[in-house]
Amino acid sequence: MIDRSHKLPVARQAQVLKLSRSGVYYQARPVSAADLVIMRRIDELHLDYPFAGSRMLRDLLRGEGMAIGRQHVITLMKRMAVEAIYRRPNTSKPAPGHKIHPYLLRGLTVDRPDQVWVTDVTYLKVSGTWRYLATVMDRYSRRLLGWSLSADRTARLTRRALAAALRQRTPQPGTLLHSDRGVEFLAIDFKQALARAGLVQSVNRPRRMTDNAHMESWNKSMKSDMYHRQRFTTEHALRNAVRSYIDFYNCQRLHSALGYRSPIEFEAQCA
């Protein structure tokens, strides 16, 4: 909030705060009830997506049914002093032809296990330091097949999650593995791991985060059920908590899309 005792003229305040004149006046006025709702949601989304900027936050809010423009998001972020955390450069080498990203889920009906796997990386904190959790899920049953936790977000992290999933299951050649467009999924060594397993890669379309909605839903459930309910001071404690939650999720957590059955129960009954 702007200090009302500040003696700078409006033009100078606008320059310092990097706002328009109208933005300066907006900062000084009381927050509306509607903006309070949006600001609370921005705060929650920023915790789950610390690298998200105004465009991504706008898209997330719109995906939840909020009619909001990017400039409004920028203004609220400045009012809240919310900034996207700088993402360290990823050192994984992209594959040749990496600009060609196939989206192979269009019109596809998923009606059996090991037809489509989905994967993602999400962010968790340990004593104020980010850790990266990569997971692989069977989209049909929502069963978590493999995961890996690391202080670095690289192709090594996603390869290890994939390797863990392949220790659980042996999919037929041609099984799709779908992810977002992160370089950790588009790197040469990750693509080579897919080829060795006979998996076919599919990735989100540009700016279509909902293309990987099943993994986004799992991330949200995990954080709501477990992660946000406690503080973690060591990676060992976080690792144990993730392992316990995945066991609970696969064996006990009921899923409405599975007829209120757990993923393992659903797979057993649909075999």
N, C-alpha and C positions, 0 to 999 in steps of 0.2 A: 504494500500500500504506500502511496505517496505521503510524505510528511507534509501536512497542511501548513506548517510553519515555515516551510522552505520558501526562500525569497527569490529563487530563480524564476525568470519569466517563463511562460508556457513554452515558448519556442525552444529555450535552452533545455527545459525539462524533457521535451520531446527528443532532442538531440542526445541527451545523456542516456535516456531510457530506451532509445531506438524505437520510439513510438511516433505515430502521427499526433497532431494536436488533439484530434478527437480521442485518440487512445489515452492521452494524458488525462483528459477530463473523465474518460471511462474509468481509469484507475482510481480516481478520487471519489467516485460515487459509490453508494452502498451496493453490495452484491445482491442480485435478484434471486428469488427462490429457484428459478429455472437454472440460472448459472451455478448455483450452489450444487445442484444435482449433478451437473456436468463436471464441475470441478472435483467433486468426490470421486466420480468415475475416472477422470483423468489421473487422479492420484493413485487409484487402484491399478489402472492399466500401466502407469509408469513403473510400479513395483514389479509387475509381471513382464513388462517389455522395456527395460531400462534404456535400450538403445533407440527406442521409437522417437521419431521427430514429429513435427506437426502433421505431416501428410499421413503417416501411419496411424497416428492417434485419431485423425479425422476419419480415416477409413474404418478403424475399429468402432468408433462411436456410431458411424453411419450403419455399420453392420449390425448394431444393436437397436437400430430404428430411430436414432437421434438425427434430426435434420440440422446439420451444422456445417458451416464452411470452414475452410482452412484458416482464414484470417481470424475468425472468432476463436478457434483453437489456439492460435498464436497469442492472441490477447490474453486469454485465460491462463496459458502457460506462463506468460510474463508476470501476470498478477500473482500467480502461485510460486514464482521462482523455480519452475520446473524446467529442466533442460535435459536433452538426450545425452546420455553418457557417451563419451568418445569411444568408438569401437577400435580396438587395436588392429592393425593390419594383419590379415591372415596370411601365413607364409606358405600355405599349401599351393602347389603349382597347378593352375587350371589345365584341363585337358585340351588337346588340339581340337579346334572346332567347337569350343565350349559355349559359343554364342548360340548354337542351335540347341534349344531346350525343348524336348518333346513333352507335350501334355497328352497322356494316353487314357485318361479316365472318362473322356467325353462319351456319354451314352452307354457306359459300361454298367451292367448289372452284376453286382458282387453277390454270388449265391453259394460260395463254398470256401472252406479254409484254404490258405496258401494260394489264393488267386491274386490278391493284392495285399502287399505289405505297405505300411506307411511309416515314416520316420521323421524325427524332428530333433532340434536342440533347444533347450530352454535354460533359463538363468536362475541360479539359487545362490544365496549369500551365506558365507561362513565368517563370522567375526568381521563383517564389513567388506569382505573380499569375495568377488564373484567366482562361482564354480559353474561349470557347464554340464548339463545332463542330456545325453543323447539316448533316445529310446527308439525301439522298433516294435510295431504293433501289427497284428493280423487284423485287417480292416473288417473282415466278415464277422469275427467273434469278439473283436475289441480286446483280445488277449495280448498282454505285453510279453513279447518273446525275448527281448534282449535290451540291455542298457549299459551305459558306461558313464562315469563321472570323472571330470578332469578340471584342472586349473586353466587349461588351454583349449580354445575352440579351433580345432584343426581337423583335417581328414583322418588323422590317427584316432581321434575321439569317435568319429562316426564309423570307422572301420571296426573298432573294437565292439561297438554296440551291434553292428551287423554280424560279427563273428560270434557274439553271444547268442544271437537269434538263431544262427545256423547250427549251433550246438544243440538247440532245442528241437529244431525242425529241419527236414530236408525237402525243400519245395521242388516241384518239378521245374525243368527248364521252361522259361517263358513267364514265370511268376513276375508280376510287376512290383517294383519298389518305388513308391512315390514320396517326394520330399518337396521342400521349398527350394528356392534358387540360391541357397547359400553356397559359397565356394567350397565349404567342407564336404558338400555333396557332389560338386562338379569337378573336384580335383582328379588328376590322372589316377592316383593310387586308389581312390575310392571307386572310380569307374572300373578299374582293373579287378578289384575285389568283387564287384557285381558280376563282371564277365565270368570270373572263375566259378561263381556260384550258379551261373545260368540265369541270373536275374536281369530283367529288362527295366531300364530307368525311365521314370516319368517325373516331371517337375511341374510346379505351379506355373500358371500363366502369369505374365507380368501384372503386378498389383492385384492379384487375386488370392489373398490370404485364405479365403474360405475354401480354396481347392484342397487344402489339407486340414479340413475342419475336424476330422476325427482325432488327429493328434493334438490339435489346439484344445479340443474338449478334454482330452486326457490330462494335458498340462494344467488346465484350469481346475479339474477335479482334484488332482494330486496336491496342488497348492492350497486349495480350500480345505480339503480333508486333513492334510497333514502338515505341510510346510509352514503355512501362516499361523499355525497353532502353537508354535514353539520357536525358540531361538537356538541356533547352532553355533557352538564355539570351536568345534573341530570338524575336519572333513570326515574323520572316522564316524562321528555321531551322525552326520548327515548321510553318509553311505549306508549305515545300518538302518536309518529311518526310511530311506528310499527302498532298500531291499524288503523291509517289513511291509511297507505300503504296497509294493507290487505284489507280494504274496497275498495280502488282504484283497487287493483289487481283483486279481485273477480268480481267487478261490471263493470269496465271500461277498464282495460288493455287488449288489443287484443293479442291473442296467435296464432302464425302461425300454430301450430299443431292442433288448434281447428277451422281452417278455418277462422282465423282472427276474432274470436269472444271472448268475455270475458267468463270466466268459468261459471258464472251464466246464461249468454245468451245461452251458449252451452248446459247446462243441460236443460234449458227450451225448446229449439228447438229439443232436442233429446229425450224428455220424451215420 
